[in-house]
Amino acid sequence: MLTVSLLCAPDRACLQGALVDSLRNAWGGGDAIWLAPDIAAEFPLAQMPGNRWQVWDDLQGLGIDLVIQPSQGRRKHMLLADMDSTMIQQECIDELADMAGVGERVKEITARAMNAELDFEGALHARVALLKGLKAGIIDQVLQERITLMPGGKTLLATMKANGGHAALVSGGFTAFTDHVARQLGFDEHRANSLIIKDGALTGAVGLPILGAQAKIDALAQITARLGITENQVIAVGDGANDLGMLHRAGTGVALHAKPAVAAQCDIRVNFGDLTALLYLQGYRQDQFSLN
């Protein structure tokens, strides 16, 4: 059995009952269940429809996300999340680069790396090298002035943890940022790269080994083994090419506001919903959310 989920941005609330019923009838689905009025609904379906992606494309034009996934085992025991442009709304290295006066050069490299046009490790070395000489104190300034949380993140973490879930933040960014974000949101653990600092300034080097795509897959394997759960009991979320490995390995891999080349390789794409979409995809109703 499959579950069809229809979602929209919480601040738009544009999901209409007539649309849900029309799709349910066209596909021969079961009764609709509303998880949040005008925001999220789902219904059971016996088999995958042949026009799935055509309908998905049509709904995208209406600002609605469509996800079809197996019904069994939707409720997960662990969240594995990327940080930049996923749990926060920025790319930390881009913000540091902007403060260093090399923002445009670094942003271009970041965009190409996240869209799978450049090797992640090489791109990271190139970007960090451009930060050489930047005062280390700028990191705290960026955290305070430029970094904002992705909407829905606190609710996602609080709800999954209230239901016995474990949360791990695994980033190709830097520990100076993951430590701060992990504490803000309530992650149980975090992993990231380290910026090398000497005499109060960035040296332009990054600690080795580099945490990239394989390291995220390794984190998935290592943490699930330690917790005694399977990889199928994990919901992973990310937006960049270096997230694809963990998104494909996890039981549910969500491409959230992902780069085009990344989204094209994922069956579960959330382009309009915020991070609470990951709760709706697990079957949580809005009145089951934990807010702290």
Secondary structure, 3 states (H helix, E strand, C coil): CEEEEEEECCCCCCCCHHHHHHHHHHHCCCCCEEEECCCEEEEEECCCCCCHHHHHHHHHCCCEEEEEEECCCCCCCEEEECCCCCCECCCHHHHHHHHHCCHHHHHHHHHHHHCCCCCHHHHHHHHHHCCCCCECHHHHHHHHHCCCECCCHHHHHHHHHHCCCEEEEEEEEEHHHHHHHHHHHCCCEEEEECEEEECCEEEEEECCCCCCHHHHHHHHHHHHHHHCCCHHHEEEEECCHHHHHHHHHCCEEEEECCCHHHHCCCCEEECCCCCCHHHHCCCCCHHHCCCC
